[in-house]
């Protein structure tokens, strides 16, 4: 019976994740397992364990260096598939990929390195010719995160925003290669799709809280993984696709951001070169925190019924089972291969070839559970403030700009008049109001949030970001906040548009006296072409005009 089974080589099989791949695979009783590594001593105990779990797996060891493999060596092993669970994949070569293809062997890896995963696509043609599947990222990210998201947004008409976060418990083991992988991008420039465009932000920046269901709230910050590309390629979000990671203990999470700032300012070398020091610093804290963690996938968009919704799925692991999750996608793929259910040949990311149901079936015996929720989002801010009757009387273009969801993305041209005085110009620069000019290109993003609306205005290299909310819905007022400054305005709906008038202002919680409250007039109308027109003038007593901008906007 053993001889009829296909054989699989698990490179790094005695490591933290590789051992979990071997154990879960042995439970399936579908493969003969060959553990690849540098020293047999490291695999001896695991080989004995696998032989007990499944004697038919005939576990064995073979010496192999993932950085210097040969196709001839791989052919002599008599294997059908190969899993690279060794890593780290940052700055790694494709030697093992090339050797596997040349040997006619299916290749799977647990890659979490963005550049490496993206480069695997170059092997698509040669893999097809060789008749093998080359699947990268068969780990928590992007494979399982992709599968969870695919289930979450099934049937949706459009997606505005996607967010994924991995949040392990502090007692989860962290190998040298895992720590090196994380440190390789902390403080480095990370390319991310945000606010409707590709831009660069520092790794481990933007720290915030993420709900992890019954485990409470966890810290999370920007992380660089293949998801940052895959989420955009596969789901086409209009506004953003973010990936976050976090450390359970605040002192470690925020401490890493603090150290990341020094790398960002180039006062330290690449942090992965200091991995040994970081492991040493983390050891005294290993006994704190919990052994529970998980992954959160969130999306905001329009569902099949045309409703604005926010969906969230959490994969929560307790009792120290979190480290098993990165092993599951590769095991699911190997199960498909052994059962003849994976027809794909070529090179691709693994997330397109696994399903959440397959993943969960592999851990039915463990305390790893899925939790999902779907919320219908609140009505648009301007509709709430004005009321349905007043809102509906406005022109179509005006209502569209203030519809709330799906997110509004508009572009246009504006004429910008400068401040009257030096003081006015200083205030204009402080608030990043647009620079003077005629027919200045601009684009505006308006995204509905739980607290109101987030406005991002871009005028030729200058960006203005504000948050709009309503402190008094029944009073027909809005409050727009720029940093610590908040401005309260009365809004009036008209059959030909909308008017806004300043009422009061404050700094933090402190109200400004009347003579410091800006004089703001803002009107919105519609021209004969159906374009949204705007005219905004901002000034201060004595100082005079700070800025005036007027023009038109249309949906992209």
GIGICOR-V272375 format. One line per field, one symbol per residue. phi: phi as a letter, one per 40 degrees, with the letter a starting at -180 (. if undefined). burial: b if it has 16 or more other ideal C-beta (glycine too) atoms within 10 Angstrom, else e. Layout:
# GIGICOR-V272375
phi = ???
burial = ???
This chain:
# GIGICOR-V272375
phi = .dccccbbcbcgcccdcdccdcccccccfbbcbbcbacbcdcbdcccccccccadccfdabbcabccbcbcccccccgcbabbcbcgcccgccbdccccccccgbcbbbbcbccccccccdccdccccccgbcbbbgcadbcccccccccccbdgccabcababbbbccccccbcdccccccccbcgccbcacafgacabbccgbgcacbcbfccgcbcaadbbadddccccccbfccbaabbbbabccdcccccccccccccdcgcbcdcccbddccccccdcccccgbbbaibbbbababcccgccbbbabbbbbbfgcdccdccccccccccccccgbbccbhbaccccbbbdccccccbccbcbbcbbabbccccddcccccgdcccccccdcccccbcgacdcbbbibabbccccbccccccccdcfccccibfccabbbbbcbcbibbbbbbbfgbbbbabbabcadccfbbbbbbgccbbbbcbbcbcbiabbbcbaaabgbccccdcbcccbbabbbbcccgccbbabbbabdgcgccabbaibbacc
burial = eeeebebbbbbbbbbbbbbbbbbbbbebebbbbbbbbeeeebbeebbeebeebbebbbbbbbebebeebeeeebeebebbbbbbbbbbbbebebebbbbbbbbebbbbbbbbbbebbbbbeebeebbbebebbbbbbbbbbbbbbbbbbbebbeebeebbbbbbbbbbbbbbebbebbbbbbbbbbbbebebbbbbeeeeebbbeebeebebbebeebbbbbbbbbbbbbbbebbebbbbbbbbbbbbbeebbebbbebbeebbeeeeeebbebbeebeeebeeeeeebbbbbbbbbbbbbbbeeeebbbbbbbbbbbebbbbbbbbbbbbbbbbbbbeeebebbbbbbbbbbbebebbbebbeebebebeeeeeebebbbbbebbeeebbeebbebbbbbbbbbbbbbbebebebebbeeeebbebbeeeebbebeeebebbbbbbbbeebbbbbbbbeeeebebbbbbeeeeebbbbbbbeebbbbbebebeeebbebebeebbeeeeeeeeeebbebebbbbbeeeebbbbebbbbbeebebbbbbebbbeee
